[in-house]
Amino acid sequence: MWRDILYLVVGIIGGLVAGFFIAKHMFQKQLKENPPISEEMIKTLMRGMGRQPSQKQVNQLMKQMQRYQ
């Protein structure tokens, strides 16, 4: 009786821990394969707002974006 409950609790905890690490690994892999924003996206965004971006401005925005990731 007590053994069954113990096995159940250990199984649930083990499953939660394994699921957490698997999900974390998959999320990091997706971010590496599909970065959230690129230099071209920033340039397109700024052009859409009516500004002609310089490379210095693009680099500054990229640094800010990487700092918050």
C-alpha positions as CSV (number, residue, x, y, z in Angstrom):
1,M,0.0,0.0,0.0
2,W,2.6,2.6,1.1
3,R,5.0,1.4,-1.6
4,D,2.4,2.0,-4.3
5,I,1.9,5.6,-3.1
6,L,5.6,6.2,-2.8
7,Y,6.2,4.9,-6.4
8,L,3.4,7.1,-7.7
9,V,4.8,10.2,-6.0
10,V,8.3,9.5,-7.2
11,G,7.0,8.8,-10.7
12,I,5.1,12.1,-10.8
13,I,8.1,14.1,-9.5
14,G,10.5,12.4,-11.9
15,G,8.1,13.1,-14.8
16,L,7.8,16.7,-13.9
17,V,11.6,17.2,-13.6
18,A,12.3,15.4,-16.9
19,G,9.5,17.3,-18.7
20,F,10.9,20.6,-17.4
21,F,14.4,19.9,-18.8
22,I,13.1,18.6,-22.1
23,A,10.9,21.6,-22.6
24,K,13.8,23.9,-21.7
25,H,16.1,22.2,-24.2
26,M,13.5,22.4,-27.0
27,F,12.8,26.1,-26.3
28,Q,16.5,27.0,-26.4
29,K,16.9,25.0,-29.7
30,Q,14.0,26.9,-31.2
31,L,15.5,30.3,-30.2
32,K,18.8,29.4,-31.8
33,E,17.2,28.2,-35.1
34,N,14.7,31.1,-35.3
35,P,16.1,34.2,-33.6
36,P,13.3,36.6,-32.6
37,I,14.7,39.6,-34.6
38,S,17.4,40.2,-37.1
39,E,19.1,43.2,-38.6
40,E,17.0,43.1,-41.7
41,M,13.8,43.1,-39.6
42,I,15.1,46.2,-37.7
43,K,15.9,48.0,-41.0
44,T,12.5,47.1,-42.4
45,L,10.7,48.3,-39.2
46,M,12.6,51.6,-39.2
47,R,11.9,52.2,-42.9
48,G,8.3,51.5,-42.3
49,M,8.3,54.3,-39.7
50,G,9.7,56.6,-42.3
51,R,13.3,56.6,-41.1
52,Q,16.5,55.7,-43.0
53,P,18.5,53.7,-40.4
54,S,22.2,53.9,-40.2
55,Q,24.3,50.9,-39.4
56,K,25.2,52.4,-36.0
57,Q,21.5,52.7,-35.1
58,V,20.9,49.1,-36.2
59,N,23.9,47.8,-34.1
60,Q,22.7,49.7,-31.1
61,L,19.2,48.2,-31.3
62,M,20.7,44.7,-31.8
63,K,22.8,45.1,-28.7
64,Q,19.8,46.2,-26.7
65,M,17.8,43.2,-28.0
66,Q,20.5,40.8,-27.1
67,R,20.8,42.2,-23.6
68,Y,17.2,41.4,-22.9
69,Q,17.2,37.8,-24.2
